[in-house]
């Protein structure tokens, strides 16, 4: 399969998810992105176009802690992100998994955030 075709199919999957998922002030959108080296997560109010909370494996808040983009790393970052959401006053979110399937790292991150008391 050509690289261009793969990218087009991935973009279609991303758009299909985003059609159904919208962030509001009461329930912001929790977007997560996994690259080959890092994990990026942010909580977004789509009505205002504002990022409420953001955290990634390159953040200085983690104090140089080495977090890999695997299931164990997704669990660690999910717990820290859930605690940061709680301190920001967010109680419920809608989960935007992007173009990825809901298993493995994506599921581990969601379960870790849920374990901190955030409702999906």
N, C-alpha and C positions, 0 to 999 in steps of 0.2 A: 504494500500500500504506500502510495506517495505521501511524503511529509505534509504537503499542502492539504491533501484529503483528510489526513488525521487531524490536523488543526481545525479544519472546517467542521468535522464531526464533533470535536471537543467543544467548539464554540456553540454548536447547536444544542448540545447537552446542557451547557451553562445557561443558555437563554431559556431552555425549557424549565429549568429549576427556578430561575429568576422571575418567570412569568407568574409563578404561584406564590413566591415568597416576597413579601413587602415588609419593611420595618417601619414601625410607628413610634411615637413617644412612649406609649405604654408597653409595647413589645418590639424593641429594636431587633434588627437583623444581625445575627451572629455569623459572620463570614469567616471561613477558615481556608487557608491555602497551604499546601504542602509542596515545597520544592525538593530538589535532591539533597540540599544541605540544611534548609531551615524550615520552620513552621511560622506562619503569620496568622494572627487572629485579630479581628476587630469587631466591635459592636457599633452598628450604624443606624441612625434615624434617617430613613429615606425621604420622609416628608420634608425635612429641613435640609437634608444633604450634609449632615454633621456626623463625624465619628465621635462616639461617646467614650469608648475605651479601646485601647489597642495594646497588644503585647506580641512580641516575636522573640525568637531564640537569640537574636542579636541585641536585645534590649539591655541597657545598663542596669535595669531593675533586678535582673537575675544575678548580678554580681559575678559575672564570668562563669556561671554554672554551665557545663557542657550538656546541652540537650540535643539529641539527634532526632531526625524526622522519622522515627519508627514508633511502634506501639507504646513502648515504655516512655519515650520522649513526649509523645502526644498526651499520655496520662499525666505526666508531671506538669506540662504546660497548661493542660486543661484545669488542673486543680488550682494553679496560680492565677489563671485567668478568671475562674469562677470566684475566687476570693476578691480579685480586683473589681469584678462586676458587683459583688455584694457591697463593697465599700463605696462604689459609685451610686448605689441606690437602685440598681436594676434588679427586678425580681423575676421577670419572665422575658424570654426571647423567642424568636423564630430562627431555625437553624438553616443556614445556606451552605450546603456541602460543595457547591461549585459543580464541576463536571465529574466529580468522583463518586464512586458507589459508596453506599453507607455500610462499610465493613472495614475491618483492619484499623488503620490509624484514624480515620474519620469517626468511626464508631467509638474508639477508645477516648478520643478527645471529647466527644459529646457526653459519654458516660461520666468522665471525670468532672465536667462542668456540672452535670446533674447532681453529682454526689455532694457538691457544695451547697445545694439547695436552690439552684436556679431552675425555674420551670420552663419546659419546652412546649 
